């Protein structure tokens, strides 16, 4: 089973679990907010918030599907070739426009 199919299956299982729990998303959110309403909110220290942020970044980066070495070489090659070709095309247009303007100036003299 590939990754996408597994994700679809997990998503379907979560949806079924939520249906078992009952209520819509809005109802569950309202119940959660009501339960948390009485609890005072603590503010985390600056250092703790930075630590939490870096932890979340690390967790998210683990989920990334990184390209293989061969893919990176292919992507880099395509990028360099495309940049080179477009640079040449733009240079050509610029050179032609400059020559045209100089030609027009010579005609008016």
C-alpha positions, 0 to 999 in steps of 0.5 A: 500500500503506498503512502497516499492510500495509507493516508486516505485510509487513516483519514477515513478511520478518523472520520468514522471515529469522530462519528462514533464520538457524536456531534459535529466539529462545531459541537465538539469545539464548543464543548471543549471551549466550555470545558476550558473556560473555567481553567486559567490560561498559563503563559509559557516562558519565552524560552519554553515557547522557543523550545516548543516551536523548534520541537514542532519544526523538527516533527514537521521536517520528519514528515517531509518526503526528501528527494533522492540524490538522483532527483536533486541532481536532475532538478539542479541540472534542469534549473541551471539549463533553464536559467542559462537559456533564459539568460541568453534569450533576454540578452538577445532581446536586450541586444536587439532592442539596443541596436534598434534604438541606435539605428533609429537615432542614426536615422534622425541625424 
